[in-house]
Amino acid sequence: MLTPKLANVSSRTTSNADWMRVTGHWADHSDAADMLLLKKAELLSSTTVVLDMTFGGGGHTKAILNMVPEVTVLALDRDPTAISLAEQLAKEHSGRVKPLLGRFSELETLLSNMNIKPGSVDAVLLDAGCSSMQMDEAERGFSISKDGPLDMRMDGERYPDMPCAADVVNTLDQQALASILTAYGEERHSRKIASAIVEARRVNPLTRTQQLASVVAGSLPAAVAYARKDRLHRPAHVATKTFQALRIFVNDELNELHAGLRAAQEVLRPGGRLCVITFHSLEDRLVKRFLQGDDLSNLDQYHFSPRKQGIWKEKQASKSVIWLPLQRKVITPEKDDVKENPRGRSAKLRAALRR
């Protein structure tokens, strides 16, 4: 079943390495030693209530529980599989873990139902994008390397009428598909790929991940396919941006991220800390501009276009009255960190204090 969005698509304390070791969650890493750096960075200073907005496999929450004996963690995730893990962890840590099943946009209601008032949380962690747990399970349809149904819904079966990736590639017209690949994947060859998808589905519906990956790979010259590299200069699959774009579109990730940032702003107490990890430029640009106090109310038109010089100068003169950055620049992983955790090669970390 198609939804309206399917029908209306239009064309200062630590080193970089220290900060990135805090982000072990991308590999579902639960080593409490990593959290020493989080504490050093004062993100857990005077902390009794922490909101983990992306519980995933529970790496961050487990480390926080070990690091801060009296802390209570509010464990949010939209994925029922993740919440099952959170419920198990809650049994092991009686009263210290509160599982919350829902999206960022549903957080206000979820917290209200638990009588948690605005301004009562000490720290918020948000690890955007797809979790390792979701990526590793072929049946979820996120992985290029593992064949599975072309699904990509982070909510699982919570919303049976929610379109999956297969619905998108088999239903939308060529122009709409190209728009999605351009907007959410920043794919330079979006028109060629969209054309190849439309041609392929005329023969057989696209229902498997590797089926789609093959169509994308076959749509581009070998020189283009082999030219793509990751941050370690290793060959990257030519369909990576296509899969990213479909996943973001299916899950409405950028609007949900914006909703999550606004929810974090409301729930944090003055002096509370927000830590956000992103994995591609669209997410990071949104977080950066939010923390600078930019108006993101018209997200579709504002977010995807670069700043014009005049707007940039105007914004430079008007810093956020709500957020105080905890580092001067975005933190990215160093080479050794990337070799240890290749999935974190694109990670960027921003942290700020709620005024």
C-alpha positions as CSV (number, residue, x, y, z in Angstrom):
1,M,0.0,0.0,0.0
2,L,1.4,3.4,-1.0
3,T,1.5,6.3,1.4
4,P,1.3,10.0,0.4
5,K,5.1,10.4,0.6
6,L,5.4,7.7,-2.1
7,A,3.0,9.4,-4.3
8,N,4.3,13.0,-3.9
9,V,8.1,12.7,-4.4
10,S,9.6,15.8,-6.0
11,S,12.4,16.2,-8.1
12,R,37.4,20.7,23.9
13,T,38.6,18.1,26.2
14,T,39.9,15.2,24.3
15,S,41.7,14.2,21.1
16,N,39.9,13.0,18.0
17,A,40.9,9.4,18.8
18,D,39.6,9.7,22.3
19,W,36.3,11.0,21.2
20,M,35.8,8.4,18.5
21,R,36.5,5.6,20.9
22,V,33.4,6.7,22.7
23,T,31.4,5.6,19.6
24,G,31.9,1.8,20.0
25,H,28.2,1.4,19.4
26,W,28.6,1.2,15.6
27,A,30.2,-2.2,16.1
28,D,27.9,-3.0,19.1
29,H,30.9,-2.7,21.3
30,S,30.1,-2.7,25.0
31,D,33.6,-2.3,26.5
32,A,33.2,-0.1,29.6
33,A,36.7,1.2,29.2
34,D,35.6,3.2,26.2
35,M,33.2,5.1,28.4
36,L,36.0,6.4,30.5
37,L,36.6,8.9,27.7
38,L,32.9,9.8,27.7
39,K,33.2,10.6,31.4
40,K,36.4,12.5,30.8
41,A,34.5,14.6,28.2
42,E,32.0,15.4,30.9
43,L,29.1,14.0,29.0
44,L,28.2,11.9,32.0
45,S,29.0,14.5,34.6
46,S,26.4,14.8,37.3
47,T,24.3,12.2,35.5
48,T,21.3,10.3,36.9
49,V,19.1,10.0,33.9
50,V,20.4,9.3,30.3
51,L,18.3,8.9,27.2
52,D,19.8,6.5,24.7
53,M,17.7,7.4,21.6
54,T,19.1,4.6,19.5
55,F,19.4,1.5,21.7
56,G,20.2,-0.9,18.8
57,G,22.3,-3.8,20.2
58,G,22.6,-2.0,23.5
59,G,26.4,-1.2,23.4
60,H,26.1,2.4,24.7
61,T,23.5,1.5,27.3
62,K,25.5,-1.4,28.7
63,A,28.6,0.7,29.0
64,I,26.8,3.6,30.7
65,L,25.2,1.2,33.2
66,N,28.7,-0.1,34.1
67,M,30.2,3.3,34.2
68,V,27.6,5.1,36.3
69,P,26.2,2.8,39.1
70,E,23.2,4.9,40.0
71,V,22.1,5.9,36.5
72,T,18.8,5.2,34.9
73,V,18.8,4.8,31.1
74,L,15.8,5.5,29.0
75,A,16.3,3.1,26.0
76,L,14.5,4.2,22.9
77,D,14.4,2.4,19.6
78,R,11.8,2.0,16.7
79,D,12.9,-1.6,16.1
80,P,11.0,-4.2,18.0
81,T,14.0,-6.5,17.9
82,A,16.1,-3.9,19.6
83,I,13.5,-3.3,22.3
84,S,13.4,-7.1,23.0
85,L,17.1,-6.8,23.8
86,A,16.4,-3.8,26.0
87,E,13.7,-5.6,27.9
88,Q,16.1,-8.4,28.6
89,L,18.7,-5.9,29.8
90,A,16.1,-4.3,32.0
91,K,15.6,-7.7,33.7
92,E,19.3,-7.9,34.4
93,H,19.4,-4.3,35.8
94,S,16.2,-4.0,37.8
95,G,14.8,-0.5,37.6
96,R,17.8,1.0,35.7
97,V,16.7,0.4,32.1
98,K,13.4,1.7,30.8
99,P,12.7,0.4,27.3
100,L,10.7,2.7,24.9
101,L,9.4,1.3,21.6
102,G,8.9,4.1,19.1
103,R,10.3,6.7,16.7
104,F,12.0,9.9,17.6
105,S,8.8,11.7,16.6
106,E,6.9,9.7,19.1
107,L,9.3,10.3,22.0
108,E,7.3,13.2,23.6
109,T,4.2,11.0,24.0
110,L,6.3,8.0,25.3
111,L,8.0,10.1,27.9
112,S,4.8,11.8,29.0
113,N,3.2,8.3,29.5
114,M,6.1,7.6,31.9
115,N,5.6,10.9,33.7
116,I,9.0,12.1,32.6
117,K,8.8,15.9,32.4
118,P,10.6,18.2,29.9
119,G,14.0,19.4,31.3
120,S,14.6,16.3,33.5
121,V,17.2,14.3,31.5
122,D,20.9,14.8,32.1
123,A,22.4,13.4,28.9
124,V,21.2,12.3,25.5
125,L,23.0,10.0,23.0
126,L,21.8,9.7,19.4
127,D,23.6,7.3,17.0
128,A,21.9,8.0,13.7
129,G,21.3,5.6,10.8
130,C,21.2,1.9,10.6
131,S,22.5,-0.3,13.4
132,S,25.1,-3.1,13.0
133,M,22.4,-5.5,14.2
134,Q,20.1,-4.5,11.4
135,M,22.8,-4.5,8.8
136,D,24.0,-7.9,9.7
137,E,20.6,-9.6,9.4
138,A,20.0,-10.5,5.7
139,E,16.3,-10.8,6.2
140,R,16.0,-7.1,7.1
141,G,17.1,-6.1,3.6
142,F,19.7,-3.4,4.5
143,S,22.8,-5.2,3.4
144,I,24.3,-5.2,-0.1
145,S,26.6,-8.1,0.5
146,K,24.0,-10.5,2.0
147,D,21.0,-11.5,-0.1
148,G,17.6,-10.9,1.5
149,P,14.2,-9.5,0.8
150,L,14.2,-5.8,-0.3
151,D,12.7,-4.5,2.9
152,M,14.7,-1.9,4.8
153,R,12.0,-1.0,7.3
154,M,13.5,-0.1,10.7
155,D,10.1,-0.6,12.4
156,G,10.0,-4.2,11.3
157,E,6.4,-5.3,11.1
158,R,5.0,-2.7,13.4
159,Y,3.3,-0.9,10.5
160,P,2.1,-3.5,8.0
161,D,0.9,-0.9,5.5
162,M,4.3,1.0,5.6
163,P,5.9,0.7,2.1
164,C,9.2,-1.2,2.0
165,A,12.1,-0.7,-0.4
166,A,10.6,-3.2,-2.9
167,D,7.4,-1.1,-3.0
168,V,9.5,2.0,-3.8
169,V,11.6,0.5,-6.7
170,N,8.7,-1.3,-8.2
171,T,6.1,1.5,-8.0
172,L,7.6,4.9,-8.4
173,D,8.2,6.4,-11.9
174,Q,11.7,7.0,-13.2
175,Q,11.8,10.7,-12.3
176,A,10.7,10.1,-8.7
177,L,13.3,7.3,-8.3
178,A,16.0,9.6,-9.6
179,S,14.9,12.3,-7.2
180,I,15.2,10.0,-4.3
181,L,18.7,8.8,-5.3
182,T,19.9,12.4,-5.8
183,A,18.4,13.8,-2.6
184,Y,19.1,11.0,-0.2
185,G,22.1,9.2,-1.7
186,E,23.8,12.2,-3.4
187,E,24.1,9.8,-6.3
188,R,25.6,11.6,-9.4
189,H,24.3,8.8,-11.7
190,S,20.8,8.8,-10.4
191,R,19.1,9.1,-13.8
192,K,21.0,6.1,-15.3
193,I,20.3,4.0,-12.2
194,A,16.6,4.9,-12.1
195,S,16.3,4.1,-15.8
196,A,17.9,0.7,-15.3
197,I,15.5,0.0,-12.4
198,V,12.5,0.8,-14.4
199,E,13.7,-1.4,-17.3
200,A,14.5,-4.3,-15.0
201,R,11.2,-4.3,-13.2
202,R,9.4,-4.6,-16.6
203,V,10.8,-8.1,-16.8
204,N,10.6,-9.2,-13.1
205,P,9.7,-7.3,-10.0
206,L,12.8,-6.3,-7.9
207,T,12.3,-8.2,-4.6
208,R,15.8,-9.1,-3.4
209,T,18.8,-7.0,-2.3
210,Q,21.4,-8.6,-4.5
211,Q,19.0,-8.4,-7.4
212,L,18.8,-4.6,-7.0
213,A,22.6,-4.4,-6.4
214,S,23.2,-6.2,-9.7
215,V,20.8,-3.9,-11.6
216,V,22.6,-0.8,-10.2
217,A,26.1,-2.3,-11.0
218,G,25.0,-3.1,-14.5
219,S,23.7,0.3,-15.2
220,L,27.1,2.1,-15.0
221,P,30.3,1.8,-16.9
222,A,33.0,-0.4,-15.3
223,A,35.2,2.6,-15.0
224,V,32.6,4.2,-12.7
225,A,32.0,1.1,-10.7
226,Y,35.6,0.4,-10.0
227,A,36.5,4.0,-9.2
228,R,34.4,4.1,-6.0
229,K,36.5,3.8,-2.9
230,D,35.8,4.1,0.9
231,R,37.9,6.1,3.3
232,L,40.5,3.3,3.5
233,H,40.7,3.5,-0.3
234,R,39.1,0.1,-0.6
235,P,36.7,-0.7,-3.4
236,A,33.1,0.4,-2.4
237,H,30.1,-1.2,-4.0
238,V,28.5,1.0,-6.7
239,A,25.1,0.4,-5.2
240,T,26.0,1.8,-1.7
241,K,24.4,5.2,-2.4
242,T,21.3,3.7,-3.9
243,F,20.8,1.5,-0.8
244,Q,21.4,4.5,1.5
245,A,18.9,6.6,-0.4
246,L,16.2,4.0,-0.3
247,R,16.7,3.3,3.4
248,I,16.5,7.0,4.3
249,F,13.4,7.5,2.2
250,V,11.6,4.4,3.4
251,N,12.2,5.3,7.1
252,D,11.8,9.0,6.7
253,E,15.1,9.3,8.5
254,L,16.0,13.0,8.0
255,N,12.6,14.2,9.3
256,E,12.8,11.7,12.1
257,L,16.4,12.9,13.0
258,H,15.1,16.5,13.1
259,A,12.3,15.4,15.3
260,G,14.8,13.6,17.6
261,L,17.0,16.7,17.9
262,R,14.0,18.8,18.8
263,A,12.9,16.2,21.4
264,A,16.3,16.1,22.9
265,Q,16.3,19.9,23.2
266,E,13.0,19.7,25.1
267,V,13.9,16.8,27.4
268,L,17.4,17.9,28.4
269,R,17.9,20.0,31.5
270,P,20.0,23.2,31.4
271,G,23.6,22.1,31.5
272,G,22.6,18.7,30.0
273,R,24.7,17.1,27.2
274,L,23.8,16.0,23.8
275,C,26.0,13.6,21.8
276,V,25.2,12.9,18.2
277,I,27.0,10.4,15.9
278,T,26.2,10.6,12.1
279,F,27.5,8.6,9.2
280,H,26.9,10.6,6.1
281,S,26.9,14.3,5.1
282,L,23.1,14.7,5.0
283,E,22.7,13.7,8.7
284,D,25.8,15.7,9.8
285,R,24.7,18.8,7.9
286,L,21.3,18.7,9.6
287,V,22.8,18.2,13.1
288,K,25.4,21.0,12.5
289,R,22.8,23.5,11.4
290,F,20.4,22.5,14.2
291,L,23.1,23.1,16.9
292,Q,23.8,26.4,15.2
293,G,20.2,27.5,15.8
294,D,19.2,27.5,12.1
295,D,15.5,27.4,11.2
296,L,14.9,23.9,9.7
297,S,11.2,24.1,9.6
298,N,11.3,23.8,5.8
299,L,13.7,20.9,5.9
300,D,13.2,19.5,2.3
301,Q,14.2,22.8,0.6
302,Y,16.6,24.1,3.2
303,H,18.7,21.1,4.1
304,F,19.8,19.7,0.8
305,S,21.1,22.9,-0.8
306,P,24.4,24.5,0.2
307,R,24.4,27.8,2.0
308,K,24.5,30.9,-0.1
309,Q,27.2,33.3,1.0
310,G,24.8,36.0,2.2
311,I,22.8,33.5,4.4
312,W,26.1,32.1,5.8
313,K,27.3,35.6,6.9
314,E,23.9,36.3,8.5
315,K,24.0,33.0,10.4
316,Q,27.5,33.5,11.5
317,A,26.4,36.7,13.3
318,S,23.6,34.9,15.1
319,K,24.8,31.9,17.1
320,S,22.5,29.5,18.8
321,V,21.2,30.7,22.2
322,I,20.3,27.1,23.1
323,W,23.4,25.1,22.4
324,L,27.1,25.5,23.4
325,P,29.4,23.2,21.4
326,L,31.8,21.0,23.4
327,Q,34.4,20.9,20.6
328,R,35.4,23.5,18.1
329,K,35.2,21.1,15.2
330,V,33.4,17.9,14.3
331,I,35.3,14.8,15.4
332,T,36.1,12.1,12.9
333,P,37.9,8.8,13.4
334,E,41.6,8.5,12.9
335,K,43.2,5.8,10.6
336,D,43.8,3.3,13.4
337,D,40.2,3.6,14.6
338,V,38.9,3.0,11.1
339,K,41.1,-0.1,10.7
340,E,39.8,-1.4,14.0
341,N,36.1,-0.6,13.1
342,P,35.7,-0.2,9.3
343,R,32.0,0.5,9.7
344,G,32.9,3.6,11.6
345,R,34.9,5.1,8.8
346,S,32.3,7.7,7.9
347,A,31.3,8.5,11.5
348,K,31.2,12.1,12.7
349,L,30.7,13.1,16.3
350,R,29.2,16.4,17.6
351,A,28.5,17.2,21.2
352,A,26.8,20.2,22.8
353,L,25.7,21.6,26.1
354,R,22.1,22.7,26.6
355,R,22.1,26.3,27.9
